[in-house]
Amino acid sequence: MRTDMMKTEREDIFMDYKTRLEEYKWITVDDLSELMDISKRSVFKLLEKGSIEGIKWKNRRLIDTTSVIKYLHDKGCLNLVYGVNI
């Protein structure tokens, strides 16, 4: 019972990430680190490894939210079928 509840809570968290990420095409490193509750350094490591994609624009690093959703999906955090979370 406890594991089912924890799994449901985890799915809700990732669904919230997905919903927020879909609102914007590009977000800053600060915004992504705050949204996912990870350090800025962790975001930069994901960029360096190519796990997520980003660009430099006016001396800022912007992250493609589509690549973040794909990263979460590839890690098994999201299950997407035709753009709908199941």
Buried (B, 14 or more C-beta within 10 A) or exposed (E): EEEEEEEEEEBEEBEEBBEBBEEEEBBBBEBBBEBBEEEBEBBBEBBEEEBBBBEEEEEEBBBBBBBBBBBBBEEEBBEEEEEEBE
